[in-house]
Amino acid sequence: IKVSDLIDESYKRINQVDDKIKAFLTLNEENARTQAASLDDKLTSGEELGALFGMPIGIKDNIVTKNLRTTCGSRILEKFDPVYDATAIQNLHNAGTITIGKLNMDEFGMGSSNENSAFQKTLNPWNLEYVPGGSSGGSAAAVAAGEVLFSLGSDTGGSIRQPAAFCGVVGLKPTYGRVSRFGLVAFASSLEQIGPITRTVEDNAFLLETLAGLDPMDSTSANVPVPKYTESLTGDIKGLKIGVPKEYIGEGVSPESRDSVLEALKVLEKLGATWEEVSLPHSKYALSAYYLLSSSEASANLARFDGVRYGYRTDNAKNLIEMYKNTRAEGFGDEVKRRIMLGTFALSSGYYDAYYKKAQQVRTLIKKDFEDVFEKFDVIIGPTAPTPAFKLGEKTTDPLTMYANDILTIPVNLAGVPGISVPCGFAGGLPLGLQIIGRHFDESTVYRVAHAFE
Ligand code: GLN
């Protein structure tokens, strides 16, 4: 098989299905074909080939790609062509992947359904009346629909895991600091990570091996050795101790989601693991803390979109201040504006102690909840989302119901620990996801359990 044929298959499939799924915002076809041809030459040259040689990959549109349009799903970056590659992209290129195109997302990662993209609504490949999840909905849908083998997403509060669950694919949010954020357009810098979305756990582990590691360009990337994740896929989970938080299978979680987890636990027990109910007592504060902290960070991070440095600038301004105001009024969508206002308020003097500081204190307690459980248990397991995918338009009128969908993924970002979503049955013809959460930098155990279950 030649790389050109693989790439050809990918574009063929996109031509067949993407007018319905609408996962891609930009295609990189000409470049991809040129790259494929040069990789085909290497195939016969006897040169050493990278671990992901010739693999077609899709990239979420908030990860910058040199000379390839990167919009973050926003009008304000509608015509933005970056001048460099994110470190994650460089690492992939070094391993031999070929970028097929850029994938749709909620504007700047703010959303759980892809309905906040300024350009199009991606649909769930399992049923086109349903959302694919978000914010990495394009990344999950493209893999589920067979348009690409792998994709990259980013996860600030669940944006890899929840769409992976809704689309029936595998998605990992690495430990905070595991993968460089250099070139990931910042939404909430202290919470987010780039991570792989794939069909199988093994593919996922291969991708993380390529992505992970210290990067001098990101001071929050960690100097922790990167294990061979693929070597942890032994199938052996005898003696493994699983904690199941009662908060993750209680009120607010649909019976289908709960039952699928209980079924999964039976499978894991058969494989020699044991489980017990545990508690993450501060979970009930996680959503409030997350929306305060992430919006505060967003209000600072998004200050750079001022009509001067990047992207869109209004035509309609008589002076500098008006230019700033109109650029941002015209360039940002409603959800982004809502978060900027919320964040600016939470950080303002007089409110800082009551909101931002309080939320930071809650974050510390949530982190400690996880540490306490991990003293006795190897992994924590629960559903990825409280329900399967919901219908288009079902949650767009009330932002709070949309926010509530992230209740089971957000604590993981607040604690900085790794979490994966793997397919775990169906409800009403729609996939469900099982979430496996591990200790800091222990993606190996997370993968081992996910692979044994798969
Ligand atoms: N849905 C969550 C939000 O809107 C999480 C988004 C994300 O992880 N990028 O903030």
Residues whose N, C-alpha, C, O or C-beta is under 5 A from the ligand:
A	BS01	LIG	G109 M110 G111 S112 G134 S135 S154 D155 T156 G157 G158 S159 D406
